[in-house]
């Protein structure tokens, strides 16, 4: 358990970064967005996750495979949009089958060259797309109307560690406003210290709306979802 008084920077965190059971806080989060090639895409770009099921994107959408966090988040969002919950993934699997992508990416390294050179629409973290854009790649990014999908980094202190004080000091340092600003500015991730003075041009590169999934529910059920994906999808 991490006590806010021991890690003072936690007192300034937004509520979504605090674990109600007393476990460690969210430090920052990568955000899953939609990316596409501006030179090769000849139809109107998507503005939402739901748009990816539109006929104009048939054969163009390349999601992540289930073993990757982007693939898992994409499945969960498809499930949510179609009325499913953590106990009922049928809507999500049915949605992937309707989408019927020609391929899935199985490594993160596949994404940047693919989106820079092919006529595809991908669901990947915003900081990866920013890196390609900063190098002049013909790539654009969409923050979906339903929200970007959060892939949070969480800090925990190992139970029984002899370095508890040092670990708590590290977490406090990571959560201080100046450190949070640095992460947002240099890595294009969402941060949660409400006292971090993140300028507008940096905020515009991150996410204006973020969707969180329950990590505990995901951890309990992920193995079963992976097994099902391998049986029914196996892209």
ChimeraX attribute file (.defattr): number of C-alpha atoms within 10 A of each C-alpha:
attribute: neighborCount
match mode: 1-to-1
recipient: residues
	/A:1	12
	/A:2	18
	/A:3	13
	/A:4	16
	/A:5	9
	/A:6	12
	/A:7	19
	/A:8	17
	/A:9	19
	/A:10	26
	/A:11	15
	/A:12	16
	/A:13	22
	/A:14	14
	/A:15	14
	/A:16	11
	/A:17	19
	/A:18	19
	/A:19	14
	/A:20	10
	/A:21	8
	/A:22	11
	/A:23	15
	/A:24	21
	/A:25	24
	/A:26	21
	/A:27	24
	/A:28	24
	/A:29	24
	/A:30	24
	/A:31	29
	/A:32	29
	/A:33	26
	/A:34	26
	/A:35	28
	/A:36	27
	/A:37	22
	/A:38	17
	/A:39	14
	/A:40	15
	/A:41	15
	/A:42	10
	/A:43	8
	/A:44	8
	/A:45	20
	/A:46	22
	/A:47	15
	/A:48	17
	/A:49	22
	/A:50	15
	/A:51	14
	/A:52	20
	/A:53	18
	/A:54	11
	/A:55	9
	/A:56	14
	/A:57	19
	/A:58	13
	/A:59	15
	/A:60	19
	/A:61	23
	/A:62	23
	/A:63	28
	/A:64	25
	/A:65	23
	/A:66	25
	/A:67	15
	/A:68	15
	/A:69	17
	/A:70	25
	/A:71	21
	/A:72	19
	/A:73	24
	/A:74	24
	/A:75	24
	/A:76	22
	/A:77	24
	/A:78	22
	/A:79	22
	/A:80	17
	/A:81	15
	/A:82	16
	/A:83	13
	/A:84	17
	/A:85	15
	/A:86	15
	/A:87	8
	/A:88	12
	/A:89	20
	/A:90	14
	/A:91	19
	/A:92	22
	/A:93	21
	/A:94	17
	/A:95	17
	/A:96	20
	/A:97	12
	/A:98	10
	/A:99	20
	/A:100	16
	/A:101	16
	/A:102	12
	/A:103	15
	/A:104	17
	/A:105	20
	/A:106	16
	/A:107	11
	/A:108	14
	/A:109	10
	/A:110	11
	/A:111	20
	/A:112	19
	/A:113	11
	/A:114	17
	/A:115	24
	/A:116	23
	/A:117	15
	/A:118	14
	/A:119	18
	/A:120	19
	/A:121	23
	/A:122	27
	/A:123	27
	/A:124	28
	/A:125	26
	/A:126	24
	/A:127	20
	/A:128	19
	/A:129	24
	/A:130	20
	/A:131	15
	/A:132	17
	/A:133	16
	/A:134	10
	/A:135	9
	/A:136	10
	/A:137	19
	/A:138	16
	/A:139	22
	/A:140	18
	/A:141	24
	/A:142	19
	/A:143	24
	/A:144	21
	/A:145	15
	/A:146	15
	/A:147	19
	/A:148	28
	/A:149	27
	/A:150	24
	/A:151	22
	/A:152	20
	/A:153	11
	/A:154	16
	/A:155	18
	/A:156	14
	/A:157	17
	/A:158	11
	/A:159	8
	/A:160	7
	/A:161	10
	/A:162	9
	/A:163	11
	/A:164	13
	/A:165	13
	/A:166	12
	/A:167	17
	/A:168	20
	/A:169	15
	/A:170	13
	/A:171	23
	/A:172	18
	/A:173	16
	/A:174	18
	/A:175	27
	/A:176	21
	/A:177	20
	/A:178	15
	/A:179	16
	/A:180	24
	/A:181	24
	/A:182	16
	/A:183	17
	/A:184	23
	/A:185	18
	/A:186	10
	/A:187	18
	/A:188	26
	/A:189	27
	/A:190	27
	/A:191	26
	/A:192	25
	/A:193	25
	/A:194	17
	/A:195	15
	/A:196	19
	/A:197	11
	/A:198	18
	/A:199	11
	/A:200	8
	/A:201	9
	/A:202	17
	/A:203	15
	/A:204	10
	/A:205	19
	/A:206	26
	/A:207	23
	/A:208	13
	/A:209	15
	/A:210	20
	/A:211	14
	/A:212	16
	/A:213	16
	/A:214	8
	/A:215	11
	/A:216	9
	/A:217	11
	/A:218	15
	/A:219	9
	/A:220	10
	/A:221	12
	/A:222	17
	/A:223	12
	/A:224	10
	/A:225	16
	/A:226	17
	/A:227	13
	/A:228	15
	/A:229	18
	/A:230	14
	/A:231	9
	/A:232	13
	/A:233	16
	/A:234	13
	/A:235	16
